[in-house]
Amino acid sequence: MSDEDRPSEQDRPDGRGSSGAAAPPDAPDAGQVEDVPDTRHRLNTDAADPADPTDDADADSEDSADNAGEGLHAPELVIVTGMSGAGRSTAAKIFEDLGWYVVDNLAPTLIAPMVDLVMRESGGTDRLAFVVDVRGRAFFDTLRSTLDELDSAGLNHRIMFLESDDDVLVRRYEGVRRPHPLQGDGRILDGIARERELLRELRGEADLVIDTSARNVHELRATVESAFGDPGEVPLRATVMSFGFKYGLPVDADLIADVRFLPNPHWVPELRPHTGQDPEVSGYVLSQHGAKEFLDRYAEVLNIVTEGYRREGKRYMTLAVGCTGGKHRSVAMSEQIAARLSAEGVDTVVVHRDAGRE
């Protein structure tokens, strides 16, 4: 696994994730577990609350029950969990790249309210992934109850469990010089053993178990995409940005093309007020010697680059095209390059950074 798959900030020994929210405390010993009051949110897919005395209990109640839940939006649900250090943070990023709405480091008691909100939200997300960090017995019991509640409400969900060998997890924690969140005063192996026992039952119920011991980040991505990705969705998104060199290079560009080798429409009086988006300027630029040849050759290069990005799991690309002022040549050529990328199945957005700055 790469550095991304090593324990992330959400596995910090002080129990705080990257958002600053306090994570659940270490699991108490079996003899110290106390009963926790059931204060869970109750999923209600009915049109009315049967316990509400204001509800109209007439002869049509049976028909209302048959129509309960109609019109509610039920998203596809995935619970992402597993051993600390096995790649949960990396998996969360992969789900985001696949278009899922990802909620990371969420307390199990908040899953049902979140699902309820999404179901009742017009135009809500179709796919919802919860990354859950199970570190305590009471915390695990709450997750168990939440999953049972989802089942009772008829909401299908899948559990993806990330697993790794003990020696691999030890190396990852030693590599970042952090203790395992459950090791306490013991060794890293003690924390791993404790967590593995807590998760034993959940692992047995998982729909998909992924062992990341010998997988790198790209192989993990391929596995998750195969299981949860839509075959028809566009896996790569590109931003094509025109800019002016006199205003500085874009700091977020992955690739930069310089089209200052073409004659500058700035020196043509009737073209100077217009931009590369106007037909007269675009036609002038594209008619110049070398313009079409550049687009053809550069399109071949981009085909190689985009295929490589897909293989390596890179899902976003920013391509910058520059001329002197970012108004004429770079704008016209950016529009052409974006059109060619779109024709190759790349989801493309065009941004003209410096047009209008003069």
Secondary structure in CASP SS format (residue, H / E / C, confidence):
PFRMAT SS
TARGET T0000
AUTHOR 0000-0000-0000
METHOD secondary structure of the structure
MODEL  1
M C 1.00
S C 1.00
D H 1.00
E H 1.00
D H 1.00
R C 1.00
P C 1.00
S C 1.00
E H 1.00
Q H 1.00
D H 1.00
R C 1.00
P C 1.00
D C 1.00
G C 1.00
R E 1.00
G C 1.00
S C 1.00
S C 1.00
G C 1.00
A C 1.00
A E 1.00
A C 1.00
P C 1.00
P C 1.00
D C 1.00
A C 1.00
P C 1.00
D C 1.00
A H 1.00
G H 1.00
Q H 1.00
V C 1.00
E C 1.00
D C 1.00
V C 1.00
P C 1.00
D C 1.00
T C 1.00
R C 1.00
H C 1.00
R C 1.00
L C 1.00
N C 1.00
T C 1.00
D C 1.00
A C 1.00
A C 1.00
D C 1.00
P C 1.00
A C 1.00
D C 1.00
P C 1.00
T C 1.00
D C 1.00
D C 1.00
A C 1.00
D C 1.00
A C 1.00
D C 1.00
S H 1.00
E H 1.00
D H 1.00
S H 1.00
A H 1.00
D H 1.00
N C 1.00
A C 1.00
G C 1.00
E C 1.00
G C 1.00
L C 1.00
H C 1.00
A C 1.00
P C 1.00
E E 1.00
L E 1.00
V E 1.00
I E 1.00
V E 1.00
T E 1.00
G E 1.00
M C 1.00
S C 1.00
G C 1.00
A C 1.00
G C 1.00
R H 1.00
S H 1.00
T H 1.00
A H 1.00
A H 1.00
K H 1.00
I H 1.00
F H 1.00
E H 1.00
D H 1.00
L C 1.00
G C 1.00
W C 1.00
Y E 1.00
V E 1.00
V E 1.00
D E 1.00
N C 1.00
L C 1.00
A C 1.00
P H 1.00
T H 1.00
L H 1.00
I H 1.00
A H 1.00
P H 1.00
M H 1.00
V H 1.00
D H 1.00
L H 1.00
V H 1.00
M H 1.00
R H 1.00
E C 1.00
S C 1.00
G C 1.00
G C 1.00
T C 1.00
D C 1.00
R E 1.00
L E 1.00
A E 1.00
F E 1.00
V E 1.00
V C 1.00
D C 1.00
V C 1.00
R C 1.00
G C 1.00
R H 1.00
A H 1.00
F H 1.00
F H 1.00
D H 1.00
T H 1.00
L H 1.00
R H 1.00
S H 1.00
T H 1.00
L H 1.00
D H 1.00
E H 1.00
L H 1.00
D H 1.00
S H 1.00
A C 1.00
G C 1.00
L C 1.00
N C 1.00
H E 1.00
R E 1.00
I E 1.00
M E 1.00
F E 1.00
L E 1.00
E E 1.00
S C 1.00
D C 1.00
D H 1.00
D H 1.00
V H 1.00
L H 1.00
V H 1.00
R H 1.00
R H 1.00
Y H 1.00
E H 1.00
G H 1.00
V H 1.00
R C 1.00
R C 1.00
P C 1.00
H C 1.00
P C 1.00
L C 1.00
Q C 1.00
G C 1.00
D C 1.00
G C 1.00
R C 1.00
I H 1.00
L H 1.00
D H 1.00
G H 1.00
I H 1.00
A H 1.00
R H 1.00
E H 1.00
R H 1.00
E H 1.00
L H 1.00
L C 1.00
R H 1.00
E H 1.00
L H 1.00
R H 1.00
G H 1.00
E H 1.00
A C 1.00
D C 1.00
L E 1.00
V E 1.00
I E 1.00
D E 1.00
T C 1.00
S C 1.00
A C 1.00
R C 1.00
N C 1.00
V H 1.00
H H 1.00
E H 1.00
L H 1.00
R H 1.00
A H 1.00
T H 1.00
V H 1.00
E H 1.00
S H 1.00
A H 1.00
F H 1.00
G C 1.00
D C 1.00
P C 1.00
G C 1.00
E C 1.00
V C 1.00
P C 1.00
L C 1.00
R E 1.00
A E 1.00
T E 1.00
V E 1.00
M E 1.00
S E 1.00
F E 1.00
G E 1.00
F H 1.00
K H 1.00
Y H 1.00
G C 1.00
L C 1.00
P C 1.00
V C 1.00
D C 1.00
A C 1.00
D C 1.00
L E 1.00
I E 1.00
A E 1.00
D E 1.00
V C 1.00
R C 1.00
F C 1.00
L C 1.00
P C 1.00
N C 1.00
P H 1.00
H H 1.00
W H 1.00
V C 1.00
P C 1.00
E C 1.00
L C 1.00
R C 1.00
P C 1.00
H C 1.00
T C 1.00
G C 1.00
Q C 1.00
D C 1.00
P H 1.00
E H 1.00
V H 1.00
S H 1.00
G H 1.00
Y H 1.00
V H 1.00
L H 1.00
S C 1.00
Q C 1.00
H C 1.00
G C 1.00
A H 1.00
K H 1.00
E H 1.00
F H 1.00
L H 1.00
D H 1.00
R H 1.00
Y H 1.00
A H 1.00
E H 1.00
V H 1.00
L H 1.00
N H 1.00
I H 1.00
V H 1.00
T H 1.00
E H 1.00
G H 1.00
Y H 1.00
R H 1.00
R H 1.00
E C 1.00
G C 1.00
K C 1.00
R C 1.00
Y E 1.00
M E 1.00
T E 1.00
L E 1.00
A E 1.00
V E 1.00
G E 1.00
C E 1.00
T C 1.00
G C 1.00
G C 1.00
K C 1.00
H C 1.00
R H 1.00
S H 1.00
V H 1.00
A H 1.00
M H 1.00
S H 1.00
E H 1.00
Q H 1.00
I H 1.00
A H 1.00
A H 1.00
R H 1.00
L H 1.00
S H 1.00
A H 1.00
E C 1.00
G C 1.00
V C 1.00
D E 1.00
T E 1.00
V E 1.00
V E 1.00
V E 1.00
H E 1.00
R C 1.00
D C 1.00
A C 1.00
G C 1.00
R C 1.00
E C 1.00
END
